Amino acid sequence: MPKEENKPNEYCFQLGSLSVDAEQEGKKKRTFSGVAYSGEVITDHWYWKQVIFDLDSMQIKGRIPALLEHSPRQRAGAIESHLISHGSGLTVEGTLLSNEFGTQVAVDSDDGFPWQMSVRIEPSSIDEVQAGNTVQVNGKLLHGPITVFRGGRIREVSFCALGADENTMAVAASHSPTKTKEGTDVTELEKAQAEINALKLKNTDLETQNKKFSSDMRDAQIKALEVETGKAFTTEEIVEMKELDDKSFAFSTAQIRKFSTKTEPQKPTLPKFLTDHQAGGGEKQFDSGDQHKFSAGAKAFAEQKGK
């Protein structure tokens, strides 16, 4: 089977620091110590963004193996004692073996190599705290969005040449898969669920942005309609207009424009002989040979009146 020891996954974190104690005369075993986890929020993680381990539910049972690069074939020592508190987080102390791997860690440390420490942790549950919600962890009130690992059980500690991220002296944590009775890989199930939760959160953010965009666009459309029609809408009217769907809003605005159109009254058209009369200063000027033309009705009325 292909090796997956160095395969990056979403359970790698920047956590703490490690130091290998100097060799002491008369002391057979070399010792090391460090802060495995400070208890603070881990930020800017490539997968979880923000994550914190619940110290109150964290478990370390008995002596914990200390490996080289998380390889069970490279046994370098053991964790002999640990301390968990809200003030100092998770601190560990251990001893190195005298075999080639323990010796490699000690010799490289004496030469100034900055070993980094990783811990393998199995969370029993993962809580996704959504934006707008709060959670109390490690004596701190935290605001979502944030991921909380609860019931984390430390399985082993490793010396690593490179940590989980760019930061030196970082301690990385990787999740070790366990099997259910049906043989299902719990890690894969948790990974799939985490991906679903991440997609849900991303979808929620997109929906929020889309709603804000639609609301801002509707506000601009209403203001433009007020300017166009010269009408100032009441607060109640604006609320109703913002609640309309796009099709209903388009129909309503079309009706408002239609009945708000102002038409100038047309002046009646005067008979031509009247306009000619006014243009001549009140009297019609005739050239020689011109005759004033009347309708047949007008002529008859004039002759009747003269009798």
Summary of the structure (lengths in Angstrom):
residues: 307
radius of gyration: 43.4
end to end distance: 133.0
largest distance: 158.6
contacts: 778
relative contact order: 0.12
helix: 33%
strand: 28%
